[in-house]
Amino acid sequence: MPQHEDAFGQQVDGHPTPFPSPSKAAEAVTGNIINGWTLWHIEGDGRTLDELRRELDTQ
């Protein structure tokens, strides 16, 4: 399910309100408690949000 970030948090297509974190968005989509940082992948290169976050932290 596509996800994008807006000024209020993580917005998941098909859900009317944004989520405060990738994990809360993943939980809403899967129905399970899950780490959204490792669930969501970036279109085009397949990296997880966690991989991207780690890369940006080292810059």
Order of alpha helices (4+ residues) and beta strands (2+ residues): beta-beta-alpha-alpha-alpha
